[in-house]
Amino acid sequence: MLIRSQVGLRTLFGVLAMLAAVSSGAADKPQFLNSPRALELDRPFSEAVRAGDFLFLSGAIGEDGGKLASGGIQPEARQTLTNVKRVLEANGASLSDVVKCTVFLADIAEWPAFNDVYREFFKKPFPARSAFATSGLAMNARVELECIAYVPQKRSR
Protein backbone atom coordinates (compact mmCIF):
# COMPACT_ATOMS: atom_id res chain seq x y z
CA MET A 1 0.00 0.00 0.00
CA LEU A 2 1.41 3.39 -0.97
CA ILE A 3 0.52 6.37 1.17
CA ARG A 4 1.18 9.66 -0.56
CA SER A 5 0.94 12.20 2.27
CA GLN A 6 2.70 12.75 5.58
CA VAL A 7 -0.71 13.08 7.22
CA GLY A 8 -1.61 9.63 5.91
CA LEU A 9 1.66 8.18 7.21
CA ARG A 10 1.22 9.86 10.56
CA THR A 11 -2.29 8.49 10.92
CA LEU A 12 -1.13 5.02 9.89
CA PHE A 13 1.67 5.04 12.46
CA GLY A 14 -0.72 6.17 15.18
CA VAL A 15 -3.24 3.46 14.35
CA LEU A 16 -0.54 0.77 14.22
CA ALA A 17 0.87 1.89 17.57
CA MET A 18 -2.57 1.85 19.21
CA LEU A 19 -3.27 -1.62 17.77
CA ALA A 20 0.04 -2.85 19.15
CA ALA A 21 -0.90 -1.54 22.59
CA VAL A 22 -4.32 -3.14 22.49
CA SER A 23 -2.98 -6.50 21.30
CA SER A 24 -0.34 -6.48 24.04
CA GLY A 25 -2.95 -6.45 26.80
CA ALA A 26 -3.67 -2.74 27.06
CA ALA A 27 -6.56 -1.60 29.19
CA ASP A 28 -9.99 -1.58 27.56
CA LYS A 29 -10.37 2.17 27.88
CA PRO A 30 -7.59 4.63 27.00
CA GLN A 31 -6.91 7.55 29.33
CA PHE A 32 -6.73 10.97 27.69
CA LEU A 33 -4.21 13.05 29.63
CA ASN A 34 -3.72 16.81 29.72
CA SER A 35 -1.82 19.11 32.03
CA PRO A 36 -3.54 22.25 33.35
CA ARG A 37 -1.47 24.21 30.81
CA ALA A 38 -2.77 22.04 27.94
CA LEU A 39 -6.35 22.40 29.18
CA GLU A 40 -5.93 26.18 29.30
CA LEU A 41 -4.74 26.25 25.66
CA ASP A 42 -7.88 24.28 24.69
CA ARG A 43 -6.32 22.67 21.63
CA PRO A 44 -8.22 19.90 19.78
CA PHE A 45 -5.97 17.05 20.94
CA SER A 46 -4.70 15.46 24.14
CA GLU A 47 -1.10 15.93 25.24
CA ALA A 48 -0.84 12.21 25.85
CA VAL A 49 -2.97 9.09 25.76
CA ARG A 50 -2.30 6.06 27.93
CA ALA A 51 -3.32 2.73 26.43
CA GLY A 52 -2.27 -0.08 28.72
CA ASP A 53 1.46 0.10 29.32
CA PHE A 54 2.02 2.56 26.49
CA LEU A 55 1.98 6.34 26.59
CA PHE A 56 1.41 8.06 23.24
CA LEU A 57 2.50 11.70 23.10
CA SER A 58 1.03 14.16 20.64
CA GLY A 59 3.47 15.98 18.42
CA ALA A 60 5.42 18.65 20.28
CA ILE A 61 6.99 21.74 18.76
CA GLY A 62 9.54 24.15 20.20
CA GLU A 63 7.09 26.64 21.63
CA ASP A 64 6.99 28.08 25.10
CA GLY A 65 4.42 30.62 26.16
CA GLY A 66 2.83 30.60 22.72
CA LYS A 67 6.04 31.55 20.88
CA LEU A 68 8.59 29.40 19.09
CA ALA A 69 12.12 29.35 20.44
CA SER A 70 14.18 31.78 18.38
CA GLY A 71 17.58 31.15 16.84
CA GLY A 72 16.93 28.34 14.36
CA ILE A 73 16.62 24.59 14.41
CA GLN A 74 18.82 23.83 17.42
CA PRO A 75 17.16 26.13 19.99
CA GLU A 76 13.79 25.06 18.63
CA ALA A 77 14.74 21.37 18.84
CA ARG A 78 15.99 21.87 22.40
CA GLN A 79 12.64 23.42 23.41
CA THR A 80 10.76 20.67 21.59
CA LEU A 81 12.62 17.97 23.50
CA THR A 82 12.17 19.89 26.76
CA ASN A 83 8.42 19.94 26.07
CA VAL A 84 8.41 16.18 25.39
CA LYS A 85 10.35 15.58 28.62
CA ARG A 86 7.83 17.70 30.58
CA VAL A 87 4.84 15.71 29.27
CA LEU A 88 6.57 12.40 29.99
CA GLU A 89 7.44 13.42 33.55
CA ALA A 90 3.92 14.72 34.19
CA ASN A 91 2.70 11.21 33.36
CA GLY A 92 5.15 9.15 35.39
CA ALA A 93 7.66 8.53 32.61
CA SER A 94 11.05 9.74 31.45
CA LEU A 95 13.03 9.97 28.23
CA SER A 96 14.55 6.57 29.00
CA ASP A 97 11.04 5.05 28.65
CA VAL A 98 10.65 6.25 25.06
CA VAL A 99 10.64 3.35 22.59
CA LYS A 100 9.73 5.20 19.36
CA CYS A 101 10.02 8.74 18.05
CA THR A 102 8.76 10.27 14.85
CA VAL A 103 10.49 13.45 13.72
CA PHE A 104 8.93 15.90 11.29
CA LEU A 105 11.33 18.47 9.83
CA ALA A 106 10.44 21.54 7.78
CA ASP A 107 13.79 21.07 6.00
CA ILE A 108 15.44 17.64 5.88
CA ALA A 109 18.80 19.41 5.44
CA GLU A 110 18.48 20.32 9.16
CA TRP A 111 18.47 16.64 10.15
CA PRO A 112 22.15 16.60 11.26
CA ALA A 113 21.63 19.73 13.40
CA PHE A 114 18.53 18.16 14.95
CA ASN A 115 20.48 14.97 15.68
CA ASP A 116 23.10 16.96 17.62
CA VAL A 117 20.38 18.23 19.98
CA TYR A 118 18.58 14.86 20.07
CA ARG A 119 21.80 13.28 21.43
CA GLU A 120 21.76 15.79 24.31
CA PHE A 121 18.45 14.28 25.47
CA PHE A 122 18.58 10.63 24.38
CA LYS A 123 21.46 8.27 25.13
CA LYS A 124 22.23 4.76 23.88
CA PRO A 125 20.35 2.59 23.40
CA PHE A 126 18.34 5.04 21.33
CA PRO A 127 14.61 4.63 20.71
CA ALA A 128 13.46 3.47 17.29
CA ARG A 129 12.96 6.51 15.09
CA SER A 130 11.65 7.77 11.77
CA ALA A 131 12.18 11.20 10.24
CA PHE A 132 10.17 12.93 7.54
CA ALA A 133 10.43 16.18 5.65
CA THR A 134 7.18 18.12 5.58
CA SER A 135 5.80 21.00 3.59
CA GLY A 136 4.86 22.86 6.78
CA LEU A 137 4.34 22.52 10.52
CA ALA A 138 2.14 24.33 13.05
CA MET A 139 3.27 27.88 13.85
CA ASN A 140 5.88 27.55 11.06
CA ALA A 141 7.96 25.36 13.36
CA ARG A 142 11.19 23.81 12.07
CA VAL A 143 10.60 20.52 13.92
CA GLU A 144 7.80 18.48 15.48
CA LEU A 145 8.39 15.35 17.55
CA GLU A 146 5.94 12.68 18.65
CA CYS A 147 6.90 9.82 20.92
CA ILE A 148 5.66 6.52 22.29
CA ALA A 149 6.85 5.43 25.73
CA TYR A 150 6.56 2.07 27.46
CA VAL A 151 5.46 2.73 31.03
CA PRO A 152 4.15 -0.30 32.93
CA GLN A 153 1.01 0.75 34.80
CA LYS A 154 2.28 -0.71 38.07
CA ARG A 155 5.26 1.66 37.99
CA SER A 156 3.37 4.82 37.00
CA ARG A 157 0.92 4.68 39.91
Residue pairs with C-beta under 8 A, 6 or more apart in sequence:
3 9
3 12
6 104
6 132
6 134
6 135
9 132
10 102
10 104
10 146
13 102
13 130
14 56
17 54
17 56
17 100
17 148
18 30
18 51
18 56
20 54
21 51
21 52
21 53
21 54
21 56
22 51
22 52
24 52
24 53
24 54
25 52
25 53
26 51
26 52
26 53
26 54
27 50
27 51
27 52
27 153
30 49
30 50
30 51
31 49
31 50
31 51
32 46
32 49
33 46
33 47
33 48
33 49
33 50
33 90
33 91
34 46
34 47
34 48
35 47
35 86
35 87
35 90
38 46
38 47
45 58
46 58
47 57
47 58
47 87
47 90
48 55
48 56
48 57
48 58
48 87
48 91
49 55
49 56
50 56
50 91
50 151
50 153
50 156
52 153
53 150
53 151
53 152
53 153
54 148
54 149
54 150
54 151
55 88
55 91
55 93
55 97
55 148
55 149
55 150
55 151
56 146
56 148
57 84
57 87
57 88
57 146
57 147
57 148
57 149
58 146
59 102
59 104
59 144
59 145
59 146
60 80
60 83
60 84
60 87
60 144
60 145
60 146
61 68
61 76
61 80
61 83
61 137
61 138
61 139
61 141
61 143
61 144
62 68
62 69
62 75
62 76
62 77
62 78
62 79
62 80
62 83
62 141
62 142
62 143
63 69
63 79
63 83
63 139
63 141
64 79
64 83
68 76
68 79
68 139
68 140
68 141
69 75
69 76
69 78
69 79
72 113
72 142
73 107
73 110
73 113
73 114
73 117
73 142
73 143
74 113
74 114
74 116
74 117
76 141
76 142
76 143
77 113
77 114
77 117
77 118
77 142
77 143
78 117
78 120
80 141
80 143
80 144
80 145
81 117
81 118
81 120
81 121
81 145
84 95
84 121
84 145
84 147
85 94
85 95
85 121
88 94
88 95
88 97
88 98
88 147
88 149
91 151
91 156
92 151
92 155
92 156
92 157
93 149
93 151
93 156
95 121
95 122
96 123
97 149
97 150
97 151
98 122
98 127
98 147
98 148
98 149
99 127
99 128
99 148
99 149
99 150
100 127
100 128
100 129
100 147
100 148
101 127
101 128
101 129
101 130
101 145
101 146
101 147
101 148
102 129
102 130
102 131
102 132
102 145
102 146
102 147
103 114
103 118
103 129
103 130
103 131
103 132
103 143
103 144
103 145
104 131
104 132
104 134
104 137
104 143
104 144
104 145
104 146
105 111
105 114
105 131
105 132
105 133
105 134
105 142
105 143
106 133
106 134
106 136
106 137
106 140
106 141
106 142
106 143
107 133
107 142
108 131
108 133
110 142
110 143
111 131
114 131
114 143
127 147
134 144
137 143
137 144
138 144
